[in-house]
Amino acid sequence: MSRRLIEPTALLAQSGRNDLVVIDTRPREAYLEAHLPDALLLPGVYDYLVTDTGPAGLQQLHHVLAELFGHAGLTGNERVVFYEE
């Protein structure tokens, strides 16, 4: 079952926003074949396995995601939309 938080038409209507970043989480091959305009490729975002849901584990998750997003050029001030299909 697919659950959308934003419909594709609504996303395209916002495509001119400076604070909007679209992240493609599919494999590199799929991204190279076709992707949404200006989408960034970030295929490893779902690869981290949380084994500890306590404060220390969540802090580690925060660190891993902050590093991953930082390498992609994100500062935390953007509105980010992830897509995988």
Secondary structure, DSSP 8 states (H G I E B T S, - for coil): ----SS-HHHHHHTTT-TTEEEEE-S-HHHHHH---TT-EE-GGGG-------SHHHHHHHHHHHHHHHHHTT--S-SEEEEE--
